[in-house]
Amino acid sequence: MKCMYCGCEDSKVMDSRATIETNAIRRRRECLKCGKRWTTYETVENTPILVIKKNGSIQPFNKNKIISGLIKACEKRPVSLTQIEDIANDIEKELRDSLTQEIRSIKIGDMVMERLKQYDEVSYIRFASVYRQFKDVSSFIDFLSDFNEN
């Protein structure tokens, strides 16, 4: 780490502490040449996840969009906000753990449906009706009959 006062490239860490609010490590450093001290912060650099939409456009991943869709699907249902956030956090963790930088929105929708089905069937069907964009009633009925078989 280069000294911000004299430009010397030799410094030593005097103290390291984790910071809770910024999820970083605070380091107190001292220049070995001039003896001045300063503070640096070390954080994990997340690579952005890009979502390829159905129309081909690309957007950065936004967990809040998943939460928003789940809140609409779970309105007046026995699914808590904590459970909704758990679903969204679980999906984000799975995406980050996969090290995939680009993912299709269809895959994310499938991940949401897979998890939502475990919490509430009505919410699952609500989400599916918007997400799958059924063309007519018969395709929706086909989906429901497949759902009942499983």
Residue pairs with C-beta under 8 A, 6 or more apart in sequence:
1 9
1 11
1 29
1 40
2 8
2 9
2 11
3 9
3 11
3 31
3 33
3 34
3 36
3 38
4 38
5 31
5 34
5 36
5 38
6 31
6 33
6 34
6 36
8 31
8 32
8 33
8 34
10 31
10 32
10 33
11 29
11 30
11 31
11 32
12 29
12 30
12 32
13 27
13 28
13 29
14 28
14 29
14 30
14 37
15 27
15 28
16 25
16 26
16 27
16 28
17 25
17 26
18 24
18 25
18 26
19 25
19 26
19 41
22 41
22 43
23 43
23 44
24 41
24 42
24 43
25 41
25 42
25 43
26 39
26 40
26 41
27 39
27 40
27 41
27 42
28 37
28 38
28 39
29 37
29 38
29 39
29 40
30 36
30 37
31 37
46 96
47 101
48 60
48 61
48 101
49 60
49 61
49 95
49 96
49 100
49 101
49 102
49 103
50 58
50 59
50 60
50 61
50 101
50 102
50 103
51 58
51 59
51 60
51 61
51 62
51 102
51 103
51 104
51 105
51 108
52 58
52 102
52 103
52 104
52 105
53 59
53 105
54 105
54 106
58 102
61 92
61 95
61 103
63 88
63 89
63 91
63 92
66 87
66 88
66 91
66 92
66 108
66 112
67 84
67 85
67 88
69 112
69 127
69 130
69 131
70 79
70 84
70 87
70 88
70 112
70 116
70 123
70 127
71 81
71 84
72 126
72 130
73 116
73 123
73 124
73 126
73 127
73 130
74 84
74 116
74 119
74 120
74 123
74 126
77 120
77 122
77 123
78 120
79 119
79 120
79 123
83 119
87 112
87 115
87 116
87 119
90 115
91 108
91 111
91 112
91 115
94 111
95 103
95 108
109 131
112 127
112 131
113 124
113 127
113 128
113 131
116 123
116 124
116 127
117 124
121 147
124 147
125 144
125 147
128 143
129 140
132 143
134 140
134 143
